Amino acid sequence: MKRKRFTEEQIIAVLREHEAGAKAGDLARKHGISEATLYNWKAKYGGMDVSDAKRLKALEDENAK
């Protein structure tokens, strides 16, 4: 399985920067991701707290079994 470069905590931190007004292109360059990745993260993790993301990850792992 492919190893992920960013944890849920890091993803949410990037999304909070975006919500605070940082431009998507600037964030993408700063963190070494594409703008499309940023928007995919926003669709999946937008509006979540770290605890919500961990709960989502646990449910996804449980459903994969």
C-alpha positions in Angstrom: 0.0 0.0 0.0 1.2 3.5 -0.8 2.6 5.4 2.1 1.0 8.8 2.7 3.3 11.8 3.0 0.9 13.8 5.2 -0.9 12.8 8.3 -4.5 13.9 9.0 -3.2 16.5 11.4 -0.9 18.0 8.8 -3.7 18.1 6.2 -6.0 19.9 8.5 -3.3 22.4 9.4 -2.8 23.1 5.6 -6.6 23.5 5.2 -6.8 25.9 8.2 -4.1 28.1 6.5 -6.3 28.1 3.4 -9.4 29.1 5.4 -7.3 31.9 7.0 -6.9 33.4 3.5 -3.8 31.9 2.1 -3.9 31.4 -1.7 -4.2 27.8 -2.9 -1.2 28.2 -5.3 1.0 29.6 -2.6 0.1 26.8 -0.2 0.6 24.1 -2.9 4.2 25.4 -3.6 5.0 25.8 0.1 3.9 22.2 1.0 5.0 20.5 -2.2 1.5 19.4 -3.3 -0.7 20.2 -6.3 -3.6 22.6 -6.2 -5.8 19.6 -7.1 -4.6 17.7 -4.0 -5.4 20.7 -1.9 -9.0 20.8 -3.2 -9.3 17.0 -2.8 -8.3 17.4 0.8 -10.8 20.2 1.2 -13.6 18.0 -0.1 -12.6 15.1 2.2 -11.4 16.9 5.4 -13.0 20.4 5.1 -14.5 21.6 8.3 -13.2 18.7 10.4 -11.2 18.9 13.6 -8.3 16.5 14.2 -10.4 14.3 16.3 -13.0 14.0 13.6 -10.4 13.1 11.1 -9.0 10.4 13.4 -12.5 9.0 13.8 -13.0 9.0 10.0 -9.7 7.1 9.6 -10.7 4.5 12.2 -14.0 3.9 10.5 -12.4 3.6 7.1 -9.9 1.1 8.5 -12.7 -0.9 10.2 -14.8 -1.0 7.0 -11.8 -2.2 5.0 -11.6 -5.4 7.1 
